[in-house]
Every structure is written in C-alpha cells, then in structure tokens.
Amino acid sequence: MKKINIHYVKQLLGKNKTIVNLFYPIYQRARDYAILRSLYHSLFVDKFSHQNLDSESFLSHLRAKYYRNLNEFSSISEVKNIIETSAKEVISFDFFDTLFERPFANPSDLFLYMEEHYHCNDFAIARIEAERKARQHIAGDREVTLDEIYQSLDQKYFFLKEIELNLELKFIRPVQEKIELLDLAIKKNKRVIIISDMYLPIDFFHAVLSRYSIPVHKVFLSCDYKKNKRNGALFREVLRQLNVDSTQIIHIGDNYESDFRIPKLLGIQALRLPSTMDMFKKEKFSVWLYANYELNRSLFSSVLLYLVANFLRTGKRSALELLGFSLAGPLILAYLTHIEKFSKEMGYDHLIFVSRDGYLLKKIYSLLWNNIPSTYVYSSRRIYLGCTMDFSDGPERLKTLLTDFSNATNASLSISSKSYKKNLDLLNTFKPQIRTWSKENTENYCNYIKSLQIHGRKIASVDLTTDRCTSSKLFKKILKDNYSAGFYTCKLGVSAPLTGTNYFWPQEQPITPREIPAISFSEFLLSSPEATVIAINKAGEPIFFGPKQHYFDLIEKGATAFCKESHDIFDLNIYLADFKDWVSLVQLFFKFVDESTVTDLEKYELEDFSQKNKISSYIRYWRERDL
C-alpha cells in the first residue's frame, strides 16, 4: 500500500467521471479503510469545501440530486375543492410523505439513528445494501417484505428488526393539512383507501391509523399483494378488488412517478401534493442546508434539514426566527447536552448561568432538563474589572475602568482616548479613591451572590466564549472551594486556562482566524434582551449600560421551538458532537448569504447581509434596525 502514488490516483480519478461513479459504492462498502476514505474526501468533500460552494459543478450536483420533478404540484386548496365537488366514488391516498412522514431528510436516515443509538457499526450501509439484495432476489417487480430484507443481513443485526418497526411507529408524524383532506373525503361519503409501496407489515399501518383514529375503507400494501405502484400493477389490483372503473378514482400522493405519472397513464385522476421536503426545495433558504447534508451526511444534518423544512411548512417565519431555529437552537441543544452529560459525570450539584450569554441557555435548560438546580447570575467583564481593577489585558480595559469609576462617583476625569501613559498617570493619581470604589463593588457583588442562595458543594458556571475566564475568577473568589469549574464553548485568548475549565471546542484542534466570525456570531445569537451589566448596586440590583436588544425575542422564539421540537421527537438524543461542528454549519450559512442575490435575500430580510465576509455587518444590522 505504501508504494501507491496517492496523488497520481487522485489526479486520475479526478479526470475520469466514470471511475468516480464506480468508486463511490466501493468507498461505501470499505469506508473503514483510511486510504479509500481519504480519496473520497479529496474528490468530493475537499473539492466542494465551504470556501468553494460557488462551484457550478457542486450546485449542479445538488440540483440534479434534490431539485428534480418539482412541477405538477397541486395546492391544498385545489385538492380540497376537487374532493368537495367530485362525484367520483373512491379517493385513495399515498401514505408516506403524504399523510404521514418521518423526521429525516431521507427515510433511510432512520438507519443512521439506529446505528448510532444502538452502537451497531456499519448498520446503515448494511441495511441499505440488504434491501437492494432482497429486491434483486425476488421475482418480477414486486415489493420486498421486512423479513426478506433482514434475511439478507448479517445475523448480528437480526435483533434490530423489531427495533426498526418500533422506531418507525415512534417517529411517524401526521401531516395535519393532508389528514384534513382525508377527513373531508370521509365526510363526503367517499370510499377512502390507502395505497402504499412499502415493505413494512400491514399491522404497522393499522397501528398508525388506529393511533390517530383514521377510519379508512382499506389499505392496499405492495408487500401484501406482491405488486407495486411503480409499474401500475397495484393500481390495477385496487380497481379489480373495488370493482370500479379507473375514471371513478382519485389518487393523491407526492411521488412524481408512482403517484402521478403512472396512475394518469391508467386513466386515474392523479393529484400530486408536495411533501414537506418538496415544499422546502422551493425555498432559496434550503440550498445551504442541503449542501450541509450532502457534505456531512450525518444523522444531525438529516434531522436539521427536516426540522427546518417542517418549521417553514407550518407557518410564516421571519428571518430572525429562522436564524433562531436553524442556528441558535442547534447550538443550545448541543451545548446543554454536553453540559448535562459532563455535570453528571463530575457530580456538579448547582449550575450558574452567566449573563448575558447564559440567558437563553438557562431558559431552555429549565424547560427541558432541570435535573440540576440552576441560577441565572449577572456577571460581566465590566463587573470583574470594577471588582478587581485588573486591566492587564490592555489599554482599552484601563479606559473602561476609569470611565466606570468616573460615571459611578461623578468624578471629573480627563480620560485620554489615545494615550495609555496619561491614563496610567490618572489611575495613580486617583488610586485610593478607585480602590475604595472597587472594594464597594466587590462587597456589593459578594452580597448579591449570597442573596441568590446558591447551595452546592460542587458548583459550575455556564458561559459562551471567553478570553480571561473573568466570571469564573469572580465566582472562585466568592464561592471559594464550592466553585469547581466553568463551562465555555471555547477560549479565544492566550492566557492560561483555569483548573477545571471545560471547553466545548475540541481542545486538540486550534481555532483559526477563519473560524472567528462564526464564533462571534454565537454570542450575537445567544445574547439576551437586556443591556450590558456593569455593576451591582448596594440593593443587589444590576446597573445596566447601553440599549436593550429588541431583535432577540424572535431569535428566542425560533431557538425555543427547535429545542422543544427536538425534545418531543427524539427525547434530546439528536445533537451536534461539538462546537466545531456548529461553527462549520454557520460558515456554510455565511457562504449561502454571500453567494445569494439581493433579491433572494430580501425574502428572508437578509438583504443587508450581502457584504461579503463581514460578520460585523451581520450583527450590526440586527442590533441597529430596532433602535
């Protein structure tokens, strides 16, 4: 293997598309071999990295794979009108992606869930391959059964058959507006049937219909009749059993071929309704999430794509709600899951959520977890500065210290905007007064912390990014040995970390300048509606400085919706692995914004985001628009 010229092989494959097409299934079957994985990533993932997403070949690939057959759709209102006015006897519905759907971008991504949560390496690929083999071995063009699929699998996976069935039942979700069409057809005294190409047993369909109290005339299942919709055989069987002419039936489904073109060839009136994913494909916003799904093909990328699509399908959303749902929500869910897991391992018995970045984290934690007592605590670099007089990180901090002292004591200081030496001289001149003021700040803050009655022998704080861990230092000073650790998404400075500090960013990987804009964006998304807190007064009340953030409510609404939806469906079992994964997701979003036209962006109120690669313009736009 060492004698192979890897660069030559990459070059050869890069020039020959036929070999590339042949190479992918080989990679899928042998993905544990580092050399094959390296070749594949070089050809695809590296080629279409976030920096090169404007590559026409990549966008063409996305269009060919995901954006086909988006025509010939009817609207819900059109189908409703046809049901109400038609004299036809029978109305049939497709089941999956019409009446019901799974919460994944692709139905087969359920196998990724099973692989991850039941620790069965390579199950997803093996399960897909087993279905392919089972179809090869059956006679004709009939549907396979679940039993036949599992007979093609290695015996070590047999126990997953019942789990797959149970998960299908657990995750199945009704599409409400289409269920209402079915209810309308029943009220109009139509014979309502379901026709489905599916390997799941009939008992599964009866269980789902019973759960939602849906009384249909009959379910026609391809694996029961050994016939399918794709070649028209199952439709002919339906006409024979119901003893009706093709002109007396309306079929409603989502698939262009089996629910629309084929029944129309048989003389059946076919109406095509878009699935949740079909509807999302018409949104420009979908491009970056499909790119993320294509590049990563992870369980999380699949779930996120579906959840955002469903979020848009079920209501009109503002740009800030979308950002809250698609970006803030995943970060909150991932970070809190990490905190919860690590806190249990370490035995932390109280969590301090630090203002302002901990505001939404605390609300979501109390809503969905709340396993460990927690408190929202006002803290900031300004509070730390006023209590410690520690301006060692630079001239700007000294200016801030002098300004806060001047404002708090009504002292008239001639603070220099440029000269560090002049400000040092000023500090030395007023050092006794500043020390007295700092001592009062410290006493006020200590009393404030004590008033919160934070009980615990192993207390940990929760914040986002940090440079000098100032909040942790304050808590350690006041809570002493009861304070154990600080949680941070990452550390941006060069100062030595505190003992016990836990970072969500993978510690073995350095943070590069390219990643800083996305990291800064996390603080924008997870801020709070409050102004900055600069001190605590004698009454234990926060002293705020600057404007409130009026944009935050919509971000909070979207983020909360994402976390609740994920909890309701997956019991908080779906989340990003680390902060670096989230940063990659945001970088992809920035790329979408940078490459979109102003017309595209106006639909999402993102037109002012069009200054390329300027995170400050992204943040400033939202912070200033409501002031």
Summary of the structure (lengths in Angstrom):
residues: 627
radius of gyration: 29.5
end to end distance: 63.4
largest distance: 101.2
contacts: 1977
relative contact order: 0.09
helix: 57%
strand: 10%
